[in-house]
Amino acid sequence: MNVVVFFSGGASSLRAMLEDPEYGKLYKVTGAYTDKKGAKGIELCDDSGIPVIKDISRRQFYIKHGLDPKEWDSRRIFYEMLGREIEQFDPDAIALSGYMHIVTDPILQHPTFNVHPADLTILESPGGARVDATLMYPEEAAHKYPGFARKFRGEDAVYDAINSGEKVTRSSVHITTENFDEGPIVVQSKPFGIDPAVKERVAEGNMEGVREYADSLQERMKAEGDGPAYRTALGLLSTGRLSREDRRLFVDDMELLYCGVRLDV
């Protein structure tokens, strides 16, 4: 199975894929795209012999063609062009590794994964009510809790989880959709406990050092959470064990709970 990786920064999940003992047997990264010419992940690609498209600027594309990047049609025009470019890598799947933009069709016609540094099973109502959907099925959660959304989305997910008093967080690999940090969860990493001393400071309203702690925890999650979860997801896809029906995911024809496959270590 050929995988094409999209990244905006260091592409830490790509490094984890390359270090996978099954890499090259079950799947292989045949190419990459970055929207940042100075992205650190370019060096990793160069060192690994992975061709990377790095001279296509999203911003310049929109300006050149008089398009508004906030419009869905404009995004689709861009990804139609990019889709033609990545065909040289013969992709079977797309893996987003810190790619900081919403992806649309036709890219999403390929199985497309994203990794997010948060437990996406935690839902929240518009009024702030919290629900843990871990042991529900996706359609059950949608039926029981209409209007609820995933609580920890966006770039500050680790900080937000700490600030909200969560005891643990996890890396979540999910199917990418046009809705930000949505899509069914395929695999979740082991839990990462949040330091009780930090939780206590937050509860007291003392935020000193919390941002630094969140950044440190997120870096740890990249190596110990994102990587193992991503490798598991790609392994399931490449062996044909993973299938999908709308928001429902199946492994070996057994429906997964909302949390997907959870790793213990």
Legacy VTK file of the C-alpha trace (Angstrom):
# vtk DataFile Version 3.0
C-alpha trace
ASCII
DATASET POLYDATA
POINTS 265 float
0.000 0.000 0.000
1.414 3.370 -1.046
0.998 6.274 1.392
1.439 9.981 0.629
2.085 12.216 3.632
0.986 15.858 3.940
2.781 17.992 6.530
3.357 21.599 7.586
6.095 21.138 10.193
8.355 18.378 11.427
6.262 15.440 10.142
6.853 13.468 13.354
4.293 10.822 12.370
6.225 10.247 9.144
9.305 9.474 11.222
7.281 6.930 13.193
6.117 5.295 9.956
9.674 5.004 8.673
10.743 3.389 11.945
7.901 0.864 11.813
9.365 -2.666 11.509
6.506 -3.462 9.112
7.287 -0.461 6.900
7.831 -1.613 3.329
6.060 -4.904 3.999
2.542 -3.622 4.639
2.824 -0.034 3.432
5.370 2.441 2.153
5.544 6.228 1.941
6.079 6.941 -1.746
5.825 10.732 -1.651
4.912 13.813 0.355
3.537 17.322 0.076
4.233 20.310 2.289
2.726 23.781 2.126
5.729 25.251 3.982
9.013 25.621 2.084
10.932 25.751 5.356
9.189 22.808 7.029
11.550 20.626 9.054
9.961 17.503 7.623
11.590 18.222 4.241
14.972 17.202 5.637
13.474 13.937 6.897
12.060 13.243 3.444
15.363 14.062 1.763
17.314 11.835 4.151
14.852 8.990 3.566
14.754 9.295 -0.206
11.101 10.339 -0.240
10.239 12.800 -3.025
8.406 15.818 -1.626
6.378 18.465 -3.438
7.416 21.709 -1.782
7.104 24.358 -4.492
3.307 24.634 -4.604
2.131 27.515 -2.437
-1.514 27.411 -1.400
-1.511 31.146 -0.813
0.018 31.981 -4.197
-2.349 29.576 -5.940
-5.379 31.374 -4.521
-3.951 34.805 -5.372
-2.988 33.772 -8.914
-6.451 32.421 -9.666
-8.394 35.137 -7.819
-9.847 32.669 -5.322
-10.982 33.151 -1.736
-9.317 30.445 0.416
-12.266 30.558 2.819
-14.655 29.384 0.119
-15.189 25.624 -0.221
-15.192 25.793 -4.011
-11.795 27.526 -3.934
-10.383 24.810 -1.694
-11.681 22.091 -3.977
-10.084 23.766 -6.998
-6.759 23.793 -5.169
-7.030 20.148 -4.134
-8.082 19.119 -7.635
-4.763 20.534 -8.839
-2.821 18.963 -5.950
-4.576 15.649 -6.510
-3.221 15.559 -10.059
0.278 16.340 -8.769
0.384 13.545 -6.212
-0.781 10.935 -8.712
2.908 10.550 -9.587
3.263 8.794 -6.207
0.480 6.295 -7.021
-1.290 6.860 -3.656
-3.524 4.278 -2.030
-3.936 6.380 1.131
-3.167 9.868 2.446
-1.697 10.507 5.909
-1.835 14.000 7.410
1.071 14.615 9.781
0.659 18.056 11.288
-0.883 19.419 8.089
-2.585 22.567 9.314
-5.327 22.968 6.731
-8.736 21.505 5.942
-8.566 18.957 3.123
-11.400 18.444 0.642
-12.306 16.226 -2.289
-10.859 14.913 -4.505
-8.043 14.163 -2.018
-10.600 12.650 0.368
-11.604 10.113 -2.266
-8.501 8.283 -1.060
-8.641 6.832 2.472
-7.254 9.782 4.441
-6.093 9.741 8.064
-5.267 12.538 10.479
-3.739 12.382 13.958
-4.915 14.751 16.681
-3.334 15.183 20.144
-6.560 14.829 22.116
-9.158 12.335 23.262
-11.851 12.892 20.662
-14.341 10.724 22.538
-15.098 13.636 24.882
-18.180 15.484 23.646
-19.683 18.762 24.819
-23.097 20.375 24.470
-23.541 24.035 23.515
-24.261 24.618 27.214
-21.046 22.962 28.364
-22.317 19.518 29.446
-19.577 16.857 29.109
-20.147 13.323 27.803
-17.637 10.500 27.364
-18.694 8.555 24.267
-15.928 5.927 24.542
-18.164 2.876 24.996
-20.948 3.987 22.683
-21.249 3.262 19.001
-20.997 6.354 16.762
-24.640 6.291 15.649
-25.736 5.720 19.249
-23.778 8.790 20.399
-25.251 10.916 17.601
-28.773 9.765 18.479
-28.454 10.224 22.240
-26.589 13.516 22.144
-27.718 15.590 19.169
-25.999 18.951 19.045
-22.976 17.735 21.022
-19.551 18.248 19.433
-16.053 17.042 20.141
-14.693 19.125 22.983
-10.967 19.124 22.306
-10.471 20.232 18.721
-7.954 22.659 17.279
-4.298 23.492 17.828
-4.586 23.999 21.606
-6.178 20.623 22.332
-3.628 19.482 24.934
-3.698 22.822 26.757
-7.504 22.868 26.625
-7.716 19.356 28.098
-5.454 20.371 30.988
-7.360 23.606 31.504
-10.646 21.659 31.580
-9.471 19.376 34.377
-9.120 16.158 32.380
-7.179 13.369 34.110
-5.719 11.903 30.910
-5.464 12.590 27.209
-4.744 10.427 24.162
-3.639 10.745 20.564
-6.513 9.990 18.163
-6.104 8.849 14.563
-9.343 9.460 12.706
-10.727 9.403 9.187
-10.320 12.874 7.704
-13.442 14.704 6.579
-14.142 18.246 5.467
-15.269 18.967 9.032
-12.369 20.022 11.265
-11.136 17.236 13.622
-14.240 15.166 12.885
-14.542 11.803 11.166
-14.743 8.404 12.873
-11.886 7.416 15.179
-9.746 4.533 13.944
-7.149 4.169 16.714
-6.409 5.860 20.023
-3.063 5.740 21.777
-2.329 4.713 25.325
-3.490 7.261 27.937
-1.178 10.065 29.009
-1.819 11.092 32.584
-1.932 14.795 33.373
0.251 15.741 36.341
-2.007 16.099 39.418
0.098 19.049 40.621
-0.621 20.876 37.371
-4.319 20.005 37.653
-4.343 21.418 41.173
-2.732 24.678 40.070
-5.284 25.033 37.276
-8.146 24.373 39.716
-6.776 27.183 41.889
-6.641 29.526 38.898
-2.841 29.518 38.789
-1.848 29.068 35.135
1.872 29.642 35.637
3.846 27.066 33.675
0.743 25.348 32.303
1.436 26.321 28.711
4.997 24.994 28.982
3.747 21.756 30.529
1.154 21.350 27.750
3.801 21.870 25.060
6.089 19.323 26.729
3.293 16.766 27.008
2.330 17.258 23.370
5.936 16.631 22.278
5.954 13.413 24.295
2.664 12.380 22.696
4.117 12.808 19.207
6.646 10.048 19.852
4.749 7.774 22.227
1.162 8.368 21.105
0.810 9.650 17.549
3.361 7.260 16.060
2.086 3.949 17.479
-1.529 4.912 16.754
-0.738 5.894 13.167
1.229 2.722 12.504
-1.662 0.628 13.814
-4.198 2.464 11.644
-2.097 2.056 8.503
-1.533 -1.598 9.325
-5.274 -2.218 9.611
-5.932 -0.472 6.315
-3.090 -2.107 4.405
-4.126 -5.626 5.442
-7.743 -5.042 4.457
-9.000 -5.459 8.007
-10.461 -1.921 8.215
-13.701 -1.015 6.450
-16.184 1.839 6.681
-19.898 2.504 6.259
-20.565 6.222 6.703
-19.644 7.012 10.340
-19.324 3.329 11.250
-15.930 1.583 11.177
-15.303 -2.152 11.206
-12.248 -4.278 11.923
-12.564 -7.883 10.759
-16.268 -7.111 10.119
-16.842 -6.193 13.797
-18.100 -2.656 14.408
-15.797 -0.452 16.430
-16.958 1.592 19.374
-16.723 5.370 19.207
-13.123 5.207 20.524
-11.948 2.922 17.723
-9.108 0.565 18.596
-7.492 1.593 21.879
-3.847 0.805 22.569
-2.695 -0.039 26.075
0.993 0.691 25.518
LINES 1 266
265 0 1 2 3 4 5 6 7 8 9 10 11 12 13 14 15 16 17 18 19 20 21 22 23 24 25 26 27 28 29 30 31 32 33 34 35 36 37 38 39 40 41 42 43 44 45 46 47 48 49 50 51 52 53 54 55 56 57 58 59 60 61 62 63 64 65 66 67 68 69 70 71 72 73 74 75 76 77 78 79 80 81 82 83 84 85 86 87 88 89 90 91 92 93 94 95 96 97 98 99 100 101 102 103 104 105 106 107 108 109 110 111 112 113 114 115 116 117 118 119 120 121 122 123 124 125 126 127 128 129 130 131 132 133 134 135 136 137 138 139 140 141 142 143 144 145 146 147 148 149 150 151 152 153 154 155 156 157 158 159 160 161 162 163 164 165 166 167 168 169 170 171 172 173 174 175 176 177 178 179 180 181 182 183 184 185 186 187 188 189 190 191 192 193 194 195 196 197 198 199 200 201 202 203 204 205 206 207 208 209 210 211 212 213 214 215 216 217 218 219 220 221 222 223 224 225 226 227 228 229 230 231 232 233 234 235 236 237 238 239 240 241 242 243 244 245 246 247 248 249 250 251 252 253 254 255 256 257 258 259 260 261 262 263 264
